[in-house]
C-alpha cells in the first residue's frame, strides 16, 4: 500500500489583531490552548495536597453547615456522608482514573460514550454544572475566608460587618494573581495544606479532651437524640438531611484532573498503570483522611458548640472549628489558625479558577463554540471575576446560602461520573471473555445502584434547594447561547486541521494540478456520466482555460465536530481530473480550503432554488446547505486576511 503524504497547512488567522492598548494587553496573556513541553511529575503524596486544597478546605465550613442542617443529628448524617464517600464516590473515581488517565475526567468520558450533537449537548450541560461547582467554590471559599477574618478578635473591630467588601477584595486579589500568570504549585499547596491539617488536628484533639473531661456532654446529646425518636427514625432523618451535606464530597473531580502530575512509569498496553495505581492511592488517602476529620469534627462541634453560636449571625457561624480553637487554645493560636484557614480557602478558590481555565479551552474552542478570545487567560479571568462578583453580591457573601448551589454542582458532576462508569461497564459486558463479561455485568449493576443513589440525592437537593438548580440552569443557558452564537460567527472559518494525500499517485497528480492552474468544479454526485455532462455544459457556455478538476466532498459521520482532518485521493479521468475528499465536517469550508491549496484559475459553483433559511440551518448543523454562496463567502473572508497581491480565481455561480 502506498504511503500517505501530508500537505503543508494554510496559514489561517487565529484572531483579528487588537486595535487598542487594552486589547493588546489582554492578548499578551497565556494562551490556554497551547502546552509547553512535558509536565513535571511528582510522588502521589505530594500531589495529594494540590488536589486536596479544594477537598480539605471544606473543613472550614462543612461542620457548621452540618450543624445548621441536622443539629444533634450532625454526627449521624456525617457518618452517612462518609459511607457514600467510601462506598460510592471513591469506587466511581477509581474507575474514572482507569478510563480517563489523561486527567480529562468524567466529562470527557461522557463525550466519548456519546456521539454527534448529543455528545456536544451533554458536554455543554455538564460544563454548566461544573461551572456552578467551580464558581461557587470560589465565591463560597472567599466568603468563608472573609467570615474568618471579620470574626477574628484581633480584626473584628476594624472589619466587623464588612463580609461582602472583604469577600470582593479577596476575589479581586485572586484575579490579579491569575492576570499576572498562575501555575498550580505543589510546593505552595503543601506549605498551606500541611500546617492547616496539623492545626486542625490540634483543635480536634483539644476539643476531644474537653468532651472526655465533661461526660455529661455525651449524656445530654444522647438524650436529645432519644427525644427525637427511635434509631430507625433517626437514621431516616439523617438520610433525608444528607443531600444538604453533599458538598463534603467535593474534590474527587480535582483529584482525577491532576493525574498528569502523578509519577508512575509502569505501562501495560499503552496504559500508565503505575500512574493510575498512584492516583488511586491519592484518592483513597484523601477520602480516608477526610472521612476521619469530618466524623471527628461533627462529633466535637455538636457537643461543644451551642446552637446560639452556630446559627446565622452567631459568633461561630461559618467557622465552628475556628471558634473552638479560639475558645480552648487562646486567641493567639486561634488567630494563627484563622490565617491558615483564610489561605487554605483562598487557595481552594485558586484551584477552582485554574479548573475553569482548564475546562473552557479544552472543550468550547474545539467545538467552535467559544469566541476567539476564549483561548487567552486574561479575558477569561476578567470574565470569571465579573461572574464571581455578581454571584457574591446576589448571595450577600453568605456561606450557608451558597451551600445548595455548591451541592448541586458537585452532585451533578458525580452523577455524570457514576453514569459514565456504568455505561462503560455496560459496553464491556457485551464483549470479551465470558468470565470478564460476568464481572463487568456485576460491576455494572453495582455502579447502577451508585448512579441511582446520586440521582436521588441530586433530585432531593434540587427540590429542597432550588437556588442551586436555578444558578446551574443560568450557567447552562449562558453556555448554550454563547456556544450557538460563537458557532454561528465562526461557521465561515476554513475549519481544517490537516490534509493527507492517500497514495503516491494522488501526490503526483496533485502536484500537476497545482502547477497547471485548472478549473475547479464541485459536484454532489460521483457518477462519470454526470461529470461528462457537467464538463460539456461548462465548455459550451464558458471559456475554460486548462483542464477541469472535479471535486467531490464526502462528509464524516459526526458533523457536529467543528474541525476536520481531510483525506484526499486524486485520479485521472480522460482529459480531466477527479478529487475525492473524505472526512470533512462542512462541504463549503472544505471546498474553500482545497481551492486555496490548488489555486485554480476559476471555480464553477452550483446554486439551488431552495429556501435560504433552511439551507443556512442545514449548514450550521450538518455542514451542507447552499454550497455555492457559502464557498464564495468563506473565500472572500479569507482573502480579506491574506495579502492583496495574491491572484484570485474567477468565481462563476451557476443555477441548477
C-alpha positions as CSV (number, residue, x, y, z in Angstrom):
1,X,0.0,0.0,0.0
2,X,1.4,3.4,-1.0
3,X,2.3,5.7,1.9
4,X,0.2,8.8,2.7
5,X,1.6,12.3,2.1
6,X,0.6,15.2,4.4
7,X,0.3,18.6,2.8
8,X,1.5,21.8,4.5
9,X,-1.3,23.7,6.2
10,X,-2.6,27.0,5.0
11,X,-1.8,30.0,7.3
12,X,-5.1,30.9,8.9
13,X,-5.9,33.9,11.1
14,X,-6.3,32.9,14.8
15,X,-7.8,36.2,15.7
16,X,-8.1,39.7,14.5
17,X,-5.3,42.0,15.7
18,X,-6.2,44.0,18.8
19,X,-6.9,47.7,18.0
20,X,-6.4,49.2,21.5
21,X,-3.6,49.1,24.1
22,X,-6.0,47.2,26.5
23,X,-6.8,44.6,23.8
24,X,-3.1,44.1,23.1
25,X,-2.5,43.6,26.9
26,X,-5.3,41.0,27.0
27,X,-3.6,39.1,24.2
28,X,-0.2,39.1,25.9
29,X,-1.6,36.7,28.5
30,X,-1.0,33.0,28.4
31,X,-2.6,31.0,25.5
32,X,-4.6,28.3,27.2
33,X,-4.8,26.1,24.0
34,X,-1.0,25.7,23.8
35,X,1.0,23.4,26.0
36,X,4.7,23.9,26.5
37,X,6.7,20.7,26.9
38,X,6.2,17.7,29.1
39,X,4.6,18.1,32.6
40,X,6.8,17.5,35.6
41,X,5.7,14.6,37.7
42,X,5.8,14.2,41.5
43,X,5.2,11.5,44.1
44,X,1.5,11.0,44.7
45,X,1.7,12.0,48.3
46,X,2.9,15.5,47.3
47,X,0.2,15.9,44.6
48,X,-2.3,14.9,47.3
49,X,-2.1,18.4,48.8
50,X,-2.6,20.1,45.4
51,X,-5.8,18.2,44.8
52,X,-6.7,18.4,48.5
53,X,-6.8,22.1,48.9
54,X,-10.4,22.0,47.5
55,X,-11.4,18.9,49.4
56,X,-9.7,19.7,52.8
57,X,-10.8,23.3,52.7
58,X,-14.4,22.2,53.2
59,X,-13.5,21.5,56.8
60,X,-13.6,25.3,57.3
61,X,-17.4,25.4,56.7
62,X,-18.8,21.8,56.4
63,X,-19.2,21.2,60.2
64,X,-21.1,24.5,60.6
65,X,-23.4,23.7,57.6
66,X,-23.9,20.2,59.0
67,X,-25.0,21.7,62.4
68,X,-27.4,24.0,60.6
69,X,-28.9,21.2,58.6
70,X,-29.0,18.4,61.2
71,X,-28.4,19.8,64.6
72,X,-27.9,17.0,67.1
73,X,-28.1,14.5,64.1
74,X,-24.9,16.0,62.6
75,X,-22.7,13.0,63.5
76,X,-25.2,10.5,62.1
77,X,-25.6,12.5,58.9
78,X,-21.8,12.9,58.6
79,X,-21.5,9.1,59.1
80,X,-23.8,8.6,56.1
81,X,-21.7,11.1,54.2
82,X,-18.6,9.0,55.0
83,X,-20.3,5.8,53.8
84,X,-21.3,7.4,50.5
85,X,-17.7,8.8,50.1
86,X,-16.1,5.4,50.7
87,X,-18.7,3.1,49.0
88,X,-19.8,5.3,46.1
89,X,-17.7,8.3,45.3
90,X,-14.3,6.6,45.8
91,X,-15.1,3.5,43.7
92,X,-16.5,5.7,40.9
93,X,-13.5,7.9,40.6
94,X,-11.1,4.9,40.9
95,X,-12.8,3.7,37.7
96,X,-12.6,7.2,36.2
97,X,-8.9,7.3,36.8
98,X,-8.6,4.0,35.0
99,X,-10.6,5.1,32.0
100,X,-9.6,8.8,31.8
101,X,-5.9,8.6,32.8
102,X,-5.1,11.8,30.8
103,X,-6.8,13.8,33.5
104,X,-9.8,14.8,31.5
105,X,-12.3,13.3,34.0
106,X,-15.9,12.3,33.7
107,X,-17.0,15.0,31.2
108,X,-14.6,13.6,28.7
109,X,-15.9,10.0,29.4
110,X,-19.5,11.2,28.6
111,X,-18.3,12.8,25.4
112,X,-16.6,9.6,24.3
113,X,-19.6,7.4,25.2
114,X,-22.0,9.5,23.2
115,X,-21.6,10.9,19.6
116,X,-22.7,13.7,17.4
117,X,-24.8,16.6,18.7
118,X,-26.0,14.5,21.7
119,X,-22.4,14.4,23.0
120,X,-21.9,18.1,22.4
121,X,-25.2,18.9,24.2
122,X,-24.3,16.6,27.1
123,X,-20.9,18.3,27.5
124,X,-22.4,21.8,27.4
125,X,-24.9,20.8,30.2
126,X,-22.1,19.2,32.3
127,X,-20.0,22.3,31.7
128,X,-22.8,24.3,33.2
129,X,-22.9,22.2,36.3
130,X,-19.1,22.2,36.5
131,X,-19.1,26.0,36.2
132,X,-21.6,26.1,39.1
133,X,-19.3,23.8,41.1
134,X,-16.2,25.8,40.5
135,X,-17.7,29.3,40.6
136,X,-19.5,28.6,43.9
137,X,-16.2,27.0,45.2
138,X,-14.6,30.4,44.5
139,X,-17.3,32.6,46.0
140,X,-18.2,30.3,49.0
141,X,-14.5,29.9,49.9
142,X,-13.9,33.7,49.6
143,X,-17.0,34.4,51.7
144,X,-15.9,31.9,54.4
145,X,-12.4,33.3,54.4
146,X,-13.9,36.8,54.9
147,X,-16.1,35.4,57.7
148,X,-12.9,34.1,59.5
149,X,-11.2,37.5,59.0
150,X,-14.2,39.5,60.2
151,X,-14.9,37.4,63.3
152,X,-11.3,37.2,64.4
153,X,-11.0,39.0,67.7
154,X,-7.9,41.0,66.6
155,X,-9.6,42.2,63.3
156,X,-13.3,42.4,64.3
157,X,-13.0,46.0,65.4
158,X,-11.7,47.1,62.0
159,X,-13.6,44.7,59.8
160,X,-16.8,44.0,61.7
161,X,-19.8,43.7,59.3
162,X,-17.7,44.1,56.2
163,X,-18.1,40.5,55.0
164,X,-19.2,41.5,51.5
165,X,-16.4,44.0,51.0
166,X,-13.7,41.7,52.3
167,X,-15.0,38.9,50.0
168,X,-14.9,41.1,47.0
169,X,-11.3,42.2,47.8
170,X,-10.3,38.5,48.0
171,X,-11.9,37.8,44.7
172,X,-10.1,40.8,43.1
173,X,-6.8,39.6,44.6
174,X,-7.3,36.1,43.2
175,X,-8.0,37.5,39.8
176,X,-4.9,39.8,40.0
177,X,-2.7,36.8,40.6
178,X,-4.1,35.0,37.6
179,X,-3.8,38.1,35.4
180,X,0.0,38.1,36.1
181,X,0.2,34.4,35.3
182,X,-0.5,31.4,37.5
183,X,0.9,27.9,37.6
184,X,-0.5,25.4,40.1
185,X,2.3,25.0,42.6
186,X,2.6,21.8,44.5
187,X,5.1,23.4,46.9
188,X,2.6,26.2,47.8
189,X,-0.2,23.8,48.3
190,X,1.9,21.7,50.6
191,X,3.1,24.7,52.6
192,X,-0.6,25.7,53.2
193,X,-2.3,22.3,53.5
194,X,0.1,20.5,55.8
195,X,0.1,23.2,58.6
196,X,-3.7,23.7,58.2
197,X,-4.4,20.0,58.6
198,X,-1.9,19.9,61.5
199,X,-3.6,22.8,63.4
200,X,-7.0,21.3,62.6
201,X,-5.9,18.1,64.3
202,X,-4.7,20.1,67.3
203,X,-8.1,21.8,67.6
204,X,-9.9,18.5,67.2
205,X,-7.7,16.8,69.8
206,X,-8.2,19.6,72.3
207,X,-11.9,19.5,71.7
208,X,-12.0,15.8,72.2
209,X,-10.1,16.2,75.5
210,X,-12.8,18.7,76.6
211,X,-15.5,16.2,75.7
212,X,-13.8,13.5,77.7
213,X,-13.4,15.8,80.7
214,X,-17.2,16.5,80.7
215,X,-19.1,13.2,80.2
216,X,-22.4,15.0,80.7
217,X,-22.0,16.4,77.2
218,X,-22.4,13.0,75.7
219,X,-25.3,12.1,78.1
220,X,-27.1,15.3,77.1
221,X,-26.5,14.6,73.4
222,X,-27.9,11.1,73.7
223,X,-30.9,12.4,75.5
224,X,-31.5,14.9,72.7
225,X,-31.3,12.1,70.2
226,X,-33.7,9.8,72.1
227,X,-36.2,12.6,72.3
228,X,-36.3,12.7,68.5
229,X,-37.3,9.1,68.1
230,X,-36.0,5.5,67.8
231,X,-32.8,4.6,65.9
232,X,-34.7,3.8,62.7
233,X,-36.4,7.2,62.7
234,X,-33.0,8.9,63.5
235,X,-31.4,7.1,60.6
236,X,-34.2,8.0,58.2
237,X,-34.0,11.7,59.3
238,X,-30.2,11.6,58.8
239,X,-30.7,10.2,55.3
240,X,-33.1,13.0,54.4
241,X,-30.7,15.6,55.7
242,X,-27.7,14.0,53.8
243,X,-28.2,16.0,50.5
244,X,-27.5,19.2,52.3
245,X,-24.2,17.8,53.4
246,X,-23.2,16.6,49.9
247,X,-20.7,19.5,49.4
248,X,-18.5,17.4,51.6
249,X,-17.9,15.2,48.6
250,X,-16.2,18.0,46.7
251,X,-12.7,17.3,45.5
252,X,-12.8,14.0,43.7
253,X,-13.0,15.5,40.2
254,X,-10.0,17.6,41.1
255,X,-8.2,14.5,42.2
256,X,-8.6,13.0,38.8
257,X,-7.7,16.2,36.9
258,X,-4.2,16.3,38.5
259,X,-3.4,12.8,37.2
260,X,-0.8,14.1,34.7
261,X,1.2,15.4,37.6
262,X,1.4,12.0,39.4
263,X,4.5,10.0,38.9
264,X,4.3,6.3,37.8
265,X,6.2,4.9,34.9
266,X,4.9,1.4,34.7
267,X,3.0,0.8,31.4
268,X,0.6,-2.0,30.3
269,X,-0.5,-2.0,26.6
270,X,-0.1,1.8,26.5
271,X,-2.0,2.4,29.8
272,X,0.1,4.0,32.6
273,X,-0.9,1.5,35.3
274,X,1.7,2.9,37.7
275,X,0.3,6.4,37.4
276,X,-3.2,5.0,37.7
277,X,-2.3,3.0,40.8
278,X,-0.7,6.0,42.5
279,X,-3.7,8.2,41.6
280,X,-6.0,5.7,43.3
281,X,-3.7,5.8,46.3
282,X,-4.1,9.6,46.3
283,X,-7.9,9.4,46.1
284,X,-8.1,6.7,48.8
285,X,-5.8,8.6,51.2
286,X,-7.7,11.8,50.7
287,X,-11.1,10.1,51.2
288,X,-10.0,8.2,54.3
289,X,-8.3,11.3,55.9
290,X,-11.3,13.5,55.1
291,X,-13.8,10.8,56.4
292,X,-12.0,10.7,59.8
293,X,-11.8,14.5,60.0
294,X,-15.4,15.0,59.1
295,X,-16.7,12.5,61.6
296,X,-14.4,13.8,64.3
297,X,-15.3,17.4,63.7
298,X,-19.1,16.7,63.5
299,X,-18.9,15.0,67.0
300,X,-17.0,17.7,68.8
301,X,-18.8,20.6,67.2
302,X,-22.2,19.0,68.0
303,X,-21.2,18.5,71.7
304,X,-19.3,21.8,72.3
305,X,-20.8,24.5,70.1
306,X,-24.1,25.9,71.4
307,X,-27.0,26.4,68.9
308,X,-27.0,30.2,69.6
309,X,-23.3,30.3,68.4
310,X,-23.6,28.4,65.1
311,X,-26.9,29.9,63.9
312,X,-26.8,32.7,61.4
313,X,-25.4,35.8,63.0
314,X,-23.8,33.8,65.8
315,X,-20.2,34.2,66.7
316,X,-19.4,30.7,65.4
317,X,-21.5,30.9,62.2
318,X,-19.4,29.5,59.3
319,X,-16.3,29.0,61.4
320,X,-17.2,26.5,64.2
321,X,-13.7,24.8,64.3
322,X,-12.0,28.2,64.4
323,X,-14.4,29.2,67.2
324,X,-13.3,26.1,69.1
325,X,-9.7,27.0,68.5
326,X,-10.1,30.4,70.0
327,X,-12.1,29.2,72.9
328,X,-9.9,26.3,74.1
329,X,-6.5,27.2,72.7
330,X,-6.4,31.0,73.1
331,X,-6.7,33.9,70.6
332,X,-3.0,33.7,69.6
333,X,-3.4,30.1,68.4
334,X,-6.9,30.9,67.1
335,X,-5.7,33.9,65.0
336,X,-2.9,31.7,63.5
337,X,-5.5,29.1,62.7
338,X,-7.7,31.8,61.1
339,X,-4.8,33.0,59.0
340,X,-4.1,29.4,57.7
341,X,-7.8,28.8,57.1
342,X,-8.0,32.0,55.1
343,X,-5.0,31.0,53.0
344,X,-6.5,27.5,52.5
345,X,-9.8,28.8,51.4
346,X,-8.1,31.3,49.1
347,X,-6.0,28.6,47.5
348,X,-9.1,26.4,47.1
349,X,-10.5,29.3,45.0
350,X,-7.3,29.4,43.0
351,X,-7.6,25.7,42.4
352,X,-11.2,26.2,41.2
353,X,-10.3,29.1,38.9
354,X,-7.5,27.1,37.5
355,X,-10.0,24.3,36.8
356,X,-12.3,26.7,35.0
357,X,-9.4,28.0,32.9
358,X,-8.6,24.4,32.0
359,X,-12.2,23.3,31.2
360,X,-13.2,26.1,28.8
361,X,-10.3,25.9,26.3
362,X,-10.4,22.1,26.4
363,X,-13.9,21.9,25.0
364,X,-15.6,25.0,23.7
365,X,-13.0,26.3,21.2
366,X,-12.6,22.7,19.8
367,X,-16.4,22.7,19.3
368,X,-16.3,26.1,17.6
369,X,-18.5,27.2,20.5
370,X,-16.4,30.0,22.0
371,X,-15.1,33.4,20.9
372,X,-11.5,33.6,19.7
373,X,-10.6,35.4,22.9
374,X,-11.5,32.4,25.0
375,X,-8.1,30.8,24.4
376,X,-6.4,33.7,26.3
377,X,-6.2,33.6,30.0
378,X,-6.6,37.3,30.8
379,X,-10.0,37.8,29.1
380,X,-11.3,34.6,30.7
381,X,-10.0,35.7,34.2
382,X,-11.8,39.0,33.8
383,X,-15.0,37.3,32.7
384,X,-14.9,34.9,35.7
385,X,-14.1,37.8,38.0
386,X,-17.3,39.5,36.8
387,X,-19.3,36.3,37.3
388,X,-18.0,35.6,40.8
389,X,-18.5,39.2,41.8
390,X,-22.1,39.0,40.6
391,X,-22.8,35.7,42.4
392,X,-21.2,37.1,45.6
393,X,-23.3,40.2,45.6
394,X,-26.5,38.2,44.9
395,X,-25.8,35.9,47.9
396,X,-24.5,38.8,50.0
397,X,-21.4,36.7,50.7
398,X,-23.5,34.3,52.8
399,X,-21.7,30.9,53.2
400,X,-24.8,28.8,54.1
401,X,-26.9,30.4,51.4
402,X,-24.5,29.2,48.7
403,X,-24.3,25.6,50.0
404,X,-27.3,24.5,48.0
405,X,-25.8,25.7,44.7
406,X,-22.4,24.2,45.6
407,X,-24.0,20.8,46.4
408,X,-26.0,20.9,43.1
409,X,-22.8,21.3,41.0
410,X,-20.9,18.7,43.0
411,X,-23.7,16.1,42.8
412,X,-24.3,16.7,39.1
413,X,-20.7,16.1,38.3
414,X,-20.6,13.0,40.5
415,X,-23.8,11.7,38.9
416,X,-22.3,12.1,35.5
417,X,-19.2,10.2,36.6
418,X,-21.3,7.3,38.0
419,X,-23.4,7.2,34.9
420,X,-20.3,7.2,32.7
421,X,-18.7,4.3,34.6
422,X,-22.0,2.4,34.5
423,X,-22.3,2.8,30.7
424,X,-18.6,1.8,30.3
425,X,-19.2,-1.5,32.1
426,X,-22.3,-2.0,30.1
427,X,-20.3,-1.7,26.9
428,X,-17.6,-4.1,28.2
429,X,-20.2,-6.6,29.3
430,X,-21.1,-7.2,25.6
431,X,-17.6,-8.3,24.5
432,X,-14.6,-10.1,25.8
433,X,-14.2,-13.5,27.6
434,X,-17.1,-15.0,29.4
435,X,-15.6,-14.5,32.8
436,X,-14.8,-10.9,32.1
437,X,-18.4,-10.3,30.8
438,X,-19.8,-11.7,34.0
439,X,-17.5,-9.5,36.2
440,X,-18.5,-6.5,34.0
441,X,-22.2,-7.2,34.5
442,X,-21.8,-7.3,38.3
443,X,-19.8,-4.1,38.2
444,X,-22.4,-2.5,36.0
445,X,-25.1,-3.5,38.5
446,X,-23.1,-2.1,41.4
447,X,-22.5,1.3,39.7
448,X,-26.1,1.4,38.5
449,X,-27.1,1.4,42.2
450,X,-24.5,4.1,42.9
451,X,-25.9,6.1,40.0
452,X,-29.4,5.8,41.4
453,X,-28.1,7.0,44.9
454,X,-26.5,10.0,43.4
455,X,-29.6,10.7,41.2
456,X,-31.9,10.6,44.1
457,X,-29.6,12.7,46.2
458,X,-29.3,15.2,43.3
459,X,-33.1,15.4,43.0
460,X,-33.7,15.8,46.7
461,X,-31.1,18.6,46.8
462,X,-32.8,20.3,43.8
463,X,-36.2,20.0,45.4
464,X,-35.0,21.3,48.7
465,X,-32.6,24.0,47.5
466,X,-33.9,25.2,44.1
467,X,-31.5,28.1,44.0
468,X,-28.7,25.7,43.0
469,X,-30.6,24.4,40.0
470,X,-31.5,28.0,39.1
471,X,-27.9,29.0,39.1
472,X,-26.8,25.9,37.2
473,X,-29.6,26.5,34.7
474,X,-28.4,30.0,34.2
475,X,-24.8,28.8,33.6
476,X,-26.1,26.1,31.2
477,X,-28.3,28.6,29.3
478,X,-25.4,31.1,29.1
479,X,-23.0,28.5,27.8
480,X,-25.5,27.2,25.2
481,X,-26.4,30.7,23.9
482,X,-22.8,31.7,23.8
483,X,-21.8,28.5,22.1
484,X,-24.5,28.8,19.5
485,X,-23.6,32.4,18.8
486,X,-19.9,31.5,18.6
487,X,-20.5,28.6,16.3
488,X,-22.6,30.9,14.0
489,X,-19.9,33.6,13.9
490,X,-17.1,31.1,13.3
491,X,-19.0,29.0,10.7
492,X,-17.2,30.6,7.8
493,X,-13.7,29.8,9.0
494,X,-11.8,27.2,7.0
495,X,-12.2,24.5,9.7
496,X,-9.4,22.1,8.5
497,X,-6.6,20.8,10.7
498,X,-4.8,18.7,8.2
499,X,-4.8,17.4,4.6
500,X,-3.4,14.0,3.7
501,X,-2.9,12.6,0.1
502,X,-3.7,8.9,0.4
503,X,-1.1,7.4,-2.1
504,X,1.8,8.2,-4.4
505,X,-0.5,8.5,-7.5
506,X,-2.6,11.2,-5.7
507,X,0.6,13.1,-4.8
508,X,1.9,13.1,-8.3
509,X,-1.4,14.2,-9.8
510,X,-1.8,16.8,-7.1
511,X,1.5,18.4,-8.0
512,X,0.3,18.7,-11.6
513,X,-3.0,20.3,-10.6
514,X,-1.2,22.9,-8.6
515,X,1.2,23.7,-11.4
516,X,-1.3,23.9,-14.2
517,X,-4.0,26.1,-12.7
518,X,-7.1,24.1,-13.5
519,X,-10.8,24.9,-13.3
520,X,-12.3,23.6,-10.1
521,X,-15.9,22.2,-10.4
522,X,-17.5,20.8,-7.2
523,X,-20.2,18.1,-7.7
524,X,-22.5,16.3,-5.3
525,X,-22.7,13.1,-7.4
526,X,-19.8,10.9,-8.2
527,X,-21.0,9.2,-11.4
528,X,-18.8,9.5,-14.6
529,X,-21.9,10.3,-16.6
530,X,-22.8,13.3,-14.5
531,X,-19.2,14.6,-14.7
532,X,-19.2,14.2,-18.5
533,X,-22.5,16.1,-18.8
534,X,-21.3,18.9,-16.5
535,X,-18.0,19.2,-18.4
536,X,-19.9,19.6,-21.7
537,X,-22.2,22.1,-20.2
538,X,-19.4,24.3,-18.8
539,X,-17.3,24.2,-22.0
540,X,-20.4,25.1,-24.0
541,X,-21.3,28.2,-22.0
542,X,-18.0,29.4,-20.5
543,X,-14.4,29.9,-21.7
544,X,-12.4,27.2,-19.9
545,X,-8.6,27.8,-19.6
546,X,-7.0,24.4,-19.0
547,X,-8.3,21.1,-17.6
548,X,-11.3,20.7,-15.3
549,X,-10.8,19.2,-11.9
550,X,-14.0,17.8,-10.4
551,X,-14.1,17.6,-6.7
552,X,-16.5,15.6,-4.5
553,X,-16.6,16.1,-0.7
554,X,-17.7,13.2,1.5
555,X,-18.8,14.3,4.9
556,X,-17.8,12.5,8.1
557,X,-20.5,10.7,10.1
558,X,-20.1,13.1,13.0
559,X,-20.9,16.5,11.5
560,X,-21.1,18.1,15.0
561,X,-17.3,18.4,15.1
562,X,-16.0,21.9,14.2
563,X,-12.6,20.9,12.8
564,X,-11.6,18.1,10.5
565,X,-8.6,16.4,9.1
566,X,-9.1,15.6,5.3
567,X,-8.1,12.6,3.3
568,X,-7.7,13.3,-0.5
569,X,-7.5,10.9,-3.4
570,X,-6.7,12.3,-6.9
571,X,-7.2,10.3,-10.2
572,X,-7.2,11.0,-13.9
573,X,-10.4,10.6,-15.9
574,X,-9.9,11.2,-19.6
575,X,-8.8,14.8,-20.1
576,X,-9.9,15.8,-16.6
577,X,-9.1,15.1,-13.0
578,X,-11.2,13.9,-10.1
579,X,-10.5,14.8,-6.5
580,X,-12.3,12.8,-3.8
581,X,-12.2,14.4,-0.3
582,X,-13.3,12.5,2.8
583,X,-13.5,13.2,6.5
584,X,-15.0,16.7,6.1
585,X,-17.4,18.3,8.5
586,X,-18.7,21.0,6.2
587,X,-18.8,20.9,2.4
588,X,-18.4,24.7,1.7
589,X,-15.4,25.1,4.1
590,X,-13.7,22.1,2.7
591,X,-14.1,23.3,-0.9
592,X,-12.8,26.7,0.0
593,X,-9.7,25.2,1.7
594,X,-8.9,22.9,-1.2
595,X,-9.3,25.7,-3.6
596,X,-6.8,27.8,-1.7
597,X,-4.4,24.9,-1.8
598,X,-4.8,24.3,-5.6
599,X,-5.1,28.0,-6.6
600,X,-7.3,27.3,-9.6
601,X,-7.9,29.8,-12.5
602,X,-11.7,29.6,-11.9
603,X,-14.3,27.9,-9.8
604,X,-17.7,26.9,-11.0
605,X,-20.2,26.8,-8.1
606,X,-23.7,25.5,-8.4
607,X,-26.8,27.2,-6.8
608,X,-30.1,25.7,-5.8
609,X,-33.5,27.3,-5.6
610,X,-34.2,26.0,-2.1
611,X,-35.2,28.1,1.0
612,X,-32.1,30.0,2.2
613,X,-33.1,29.8,5.9
614,X,-33.4,26.1,5.7
615,X,-30.1,25.9,3.8
616,X,-28.4,28.0,6.5
617,X,-29.7,25.7,9.3
618,X,-28.5,22.6,7.4
619,X,-25.1,24.2,7.0
620,X,-24.8,25.1,10.7
621,X,-26.0,21.6,11.9
622,X,-24.9,19.2,9.2
623,X,-22.3,21.0,7.1
624,X,-24.4,21.1,4.0
625,X,-26.6,23.9,2.7
626,X,-26.3,26.4,-0.2
627,X,-22.7,25.5,-1.0
628,X,-22.1,28.0,-3.8
629,X,-22.9,31.1,-1.9
630,X,-21.1,29.8,1.2
631,X,-17.9,28.9,-0.6
632,X,-17.9,32.5,-2.0
633,X,-18.5,34.0,1.4
634,X,-15.7,31.9,3.0
635,X,-13.2,32.7,0.3
636,X,-14.0,36.4,0.5
637,X,-13.5,36.4,4.3
638,X,-10.2,34.5,3.9
639,X,-9.0,36.9,1.2
640,X,-9.6,39.9,3.4
641,X,-6.9,38.5,5.7
642,X,-4.4,37.3,3.1
643,X,-2.1,39.6,1.1
644,X,-3.8,41.7,-1.5
645,X,-1.3,40.8,-4.2
646,X,-2.3,37.2,-4.4
647,X,-4.1,36.1,-7.7
648,X,-7.7,35.3,-7.0
649,X,-9.7,32.7,-9.1
650,X,-12.7,33.7,-11.1
651,X,-15.9,32.5,-9.5
652,X,-18.9,31.5,-11.5
653,X,-22.2,30.9,-9.8
654,X,-24.4,28.6,-11.8
655,X,-28.1,27.9,-11.2
656,X,-29.1,24.2,-11.3
